[in-house]
Amino acid sequence: MDLQTRLDGAIDGAISRGRIVGAVLLLARHGEVIYRRAAGHFDREAGKPMREDAIFRLASVTKPLVAATALAQVERGLLGLDNAVADYLPYFRPRLADGTEPAIRIRHLLTHTSGLGYEYPGDPEINTGLLETDFDFEENFTRLAGQPLFFEPGSRWEYSLAVDVLGAIVAGVHGSTLHDALAHYITGPLQMRDTGFHVTDNGRLAPPYADASPQPIRMPDPHTVTNSKDESTSFSPGRIFNRRAFQSGGAGAVGTAGDLLRFFEAIRTGGTPILLNETVAQAVQNQISDVPRREEDAGRRFGWLGSVLVDPSVAGSPQGAGTIDWGGIYGHSWFVDPVAGYTMISMTNTAVEGCTGSYPDEIIDAIYDRQPD
């Protein structure tokens, strides 16, 4: 089968089996879009088909955008990778369980080696960027700083609120909202007109759906989804409209597949016009040395923009060494493979299948013509 037939089959199969409601997939190779499709429903209940220019809640696809904004500030001497977070946020001085106060550096935030996490039962009011809140940066991260760090910064890797903290720093350094800082350094130069912390066209904002049996349900607000590993994620789709809520650098933006393709193509080709070549070269490399990651991350390290594939055979991946990737829990995934020249943007309106279910792997298998195990 050719590429289009394989990808059509993967998408149609996921939709027909009731695993996702709608999807947009863009695949470029060496800068040329070789596959593009909007499939399924944008709004199932209204009978509206998916549209390629749909605006999605990005969840963690926000992270590389904010990380790139921070790196642009580093290039201009406005941020220092080895500067302490407290230099920019004096109220943010979390301690270890033994009461000592280690220095968290900007590079720790970029690489999720800061000692922060996502689960804080000691203060359930801490907002992770997906649920409704009226907290601003300072109120949310003062609460976060009141909870003990999980480990000495730099000693472990733990997916976390680190890029949310980084977003507060980026906004402060720019003297603006995070939306305006992102627009100045990234979305403006790349003409990513629909990406940011405000919705440009409510009529194109895709209604979110949530995993359920026998088919996904239209997501209530709030709603909690539990994945196959019995891990729960809670959502408030209306948060994007609350101007009082802090703009979450880790989960709060919206955007389109086309906008994201512009961004990741800029990364693939060396950074112009948003970052210098030498910055991008470092950003896509392993920046955590041999710091432990999770068992399921074997063969993968972490850079400044996402996960970095260092050993495809150990990872069991058909992608080339140096591939960077990540996703967004509302139902998205992306990757840049520098060996094959691929840039892939996969957006769905279905949490969490489109991000952490089997759908992203099926898309990768189709692209690389790999037979599933």
Long-range contacts (C-beta under 8 A, 24 or more apart in sequence): 1-369, 3-34, 3-35, 3-366, 3-367, 3-369, 4-35, 6-366, 6-367, 6-369, 7-35, 7-37, 7-363, 7-366, 7-367, 8-37, 9-366, 10-359, 10-362, 10-363, 10-365, 10-366, 11-37, 11-39, 11-40, 11-363, 12-39, 13-362, 14-353, 14-359, 14-362, 15-39, 15-40, 18-214, 18-215, 18-216, 19-211, 19-216, 19-350, 19-353, 19-357, 19-358, 19-359, 20-209, 20-216, 20-331, 20-348, 20-349, 20-350, 20-353, 20-354, 20-359, 21-209, 21-215, 21-216, 21-348, 21-349, 21-350, 22-49, 22-50, 22-54, 22-206, 22-348, 22-349, 22-350, 23-50, 23-346, 23-347, 23-348, 23-349, 23-354, 24-50, 24-51, 24-52, 24-54, 24-256, 24-257, 24-345, 24-346, 24-347, 24-348, 25-257, 25-344, 25-345, 25-346, 25-347, 25-363, 26-257, 26-258, 26-261, 26-344, 26-345, 27-342, 27-343, 27-344, 27-345, 27-367, 28-261, 28-265, 28-342, 28-343, 28-344, 29-340, 29-341, 29-342, 29-343, 30-341, 31-265, 31-269, 31-341, 33-261, 41-349, 42-206, 42-207, 42-349, 43-206, 43-207, 44-209, 44-218, 45-218, 50-206, 50-349, 51-204, 52-257, 52-258, 53-194, 53-204, 53-256, 53-258, 54-204, 54-205, 54-206, 54-256, 54-257, 54-347, 54-349, 55-194, 55-199, 55-200, 55-201, 55-204, 55-205, 55-206, 55-254, 55-255, 55-256, 56-205, 56-206, 56-254, 56-255, 56-256, 56-257, 56-330, 56-331, 56-332, 56-347, 56-349, 57-205, 57-206, 57-208, 57-237, 57-240, 57-254, 57-328, 57-330, 58-195, 58-251, 58-253, 58-254, 58-255, 58-328, 58-330, 58-332, 59-130, 59-251, 59-327, 59-328, 59-329, 59-330, 59-332, 59-351, 59-355, 60-250, 60-251, 60-326, 60-327, 60-328, 60-329, 61-253, 61-255, 61-260, 61-326, 61-327, 61-328, 61-332, 61-334, 62-129, 62-163, 62-248, 62-249, 62-250, 62-251, 62-252, 62-253, 62-328, 63-163, 63-249, 63-250, 63-251, 63-305, 63-306, 63-326, 64-263, 64-264, 64-267, 64-305, 64-306, 64-326, 65-182, 65-186, 65-187, 65-195, 65-253, 65-263, 66-163, 66-166, 66-167, 66-170, 66-178, 66-182, 66-249, 66-250, 67-110, 67-163, 67-166, 67-283, 67-304, 67-305, 68-185, 68-186, 68-263, 68-267, 68-274, 68-275, 68-283, 68-305, 69-170, 69-181, 69-182, 69-185, 69-186, 70-106, 70-110, 70-166, 70-169, 70-170, 71-275, 71-279, 71-283, 71-304, 72-185, 72-186, 72-274, 72-275, 73-170, 73-173, 73-174, 73-185, 74-106, 74-279, 75-275, 75-276, 75-279, 78-173, 79-106, 79-169, 79-170, 79-173, 80-106, 81-105, 81-106, 81-107, 81-110, 82-106, 82-107, 85-109, 85-114, 85-165, 85-169, 88-169, 88-172, 88-173, 89-137, 89-138, 89-141, 89-165, 89-168, 89-169, 89-172, 91-138, 91-141, 91-142, 91-145, 92-141, 92-142, 92-144, 92-145, 92-165, 93-145, 94-144, 94-145, 94-146, 94-147, 94-148, 94-149, 95-148, 95-149, 96-148, 96-149, 96-151, 96-152, 97-148, 97-149, 102-149, 102-152, 102-153, 103-153, 104-153, 105-153, 105-154, 106-166, 106-169, 107-287, 107-304, 108-153, 108-154, 108-162, 109-162, 109-163, 109-165, 109-166, 109-169, 110-162, 110-163, 110-166, 110-287, 110-304, 111-157, 111-287, 111-288, 111-302, 111-303, 111-304, 112-157, 112-158, 112-159, 112-160, 112-162, 112-163, 112-302, 113-153, 113-154, 113-155, 113-156, 113-157, 113-158, 113-288, 113-291, 114-149, 114-153, 114-160, 114-162, 114-165, 115-149, 115-150, 115-151, 115-152, 115-153, 115-156, 115-158, 116-144, 116-149, 116-150, 116-158, 116-160, 116-161, 116-162, 116-165, 117-150, 117-158, 117-159, 117-160, 117-161, 118-159, 118-160, 118-161, 120-144, 120-147, 122-147, 123-147, 126-161, 127-245, 127-246, 127-248, 128-161, 128-164, 128-248, 128-250, 128-251, 129-161, 129-164, 129-248, 129-249, 129-250, 129-251, 129-252, 130-233, 130-234, 130-235, 130-236, 130-239, 130-248, 130-251, 130-329, 131-222, 131-234, 131-235, 131-236, 131-239, 132-221, 132-222, 132-236, 132-238, 132-239, 132-242, 132-245, 133-239, 133-242, 133-245, 133-246, 134-242, 134-244, 134-245, 135-245, 135-246, 136-244, 136-246, 137-167, 137-168, 137-171, 137-172, 137-246, 138-168, 140-164, 140-246, 141-165, 141-168, 154-291, 155-291, 156-291, 156-292, 157-288, 157-291, 157-292, 157-293, 157-294, 157-302, 161-250, 162-250, 163-249, 163-250, 164-248, 164-249, 164-250, 164-251, 165-249, 166-249, 167-247, 167-248, 167-249, 167-250, 168-246, 168-249, 170-249, 171-247, 177-247, 178-247, 178-249, 179-247, 182-253, 185-274, 186-263, 186-274, 187-259, 189-273, 189-274, 190-259, 190-262, 190-263, 190-266, 190-273, 190-274, 191-262, 192-255, 192-259, 192-260, 192-262, 192-263, 193-259, 194-254, 194-255, 194-256, 194-259, 195-253, 195-254, 195-255, 195-256, 195-259, 195-260, 195-263, 196-253, 196-254, 196-255, 197-240, 197-247, 197-252, 197-253, 197-254, 198-240, 198-254, 199-240, 199-241, 199-254, 205-240, 205-254, 206-349, 207-237, 207-349, 208-235, 208-237, 208-330, 208-331, 208-349, 208-350, 208-351, 209-349, 209-350, 209-351, 210-235, 210-350, 210-351, 210-352, 211-350, 211-351, 211-352, 211-353, 211-357, 216-350, 216-353, 219-351, 225-351, 225-352, 227-352, 227-356, 227-357, 228-357, 233-329, 233-351, 233-352, 235-330, 235-351, 251-328, 251-329, 256-347, 257-345, 257-347, 260-334, 260-345, 260-347, 261-343, 261-345, 264-334, 264-336, 264-343, 264-345, 265-343, 267-305, 267-324, 267-336, 268-336, 268-338, 268-341, 268-343, 284-308, 284-322, 284-324, 284-336, 284-338, 286-310, 317-364, 318-364, 318-365, 318-368, 318-370, 319-364, 319-368, 327-355, 327-356, 327-360, 328-355, 329-355, 329-356, 330-354, 330-355, 331-355, 333-360, 333-363, 335-364, 340-368, 342-367
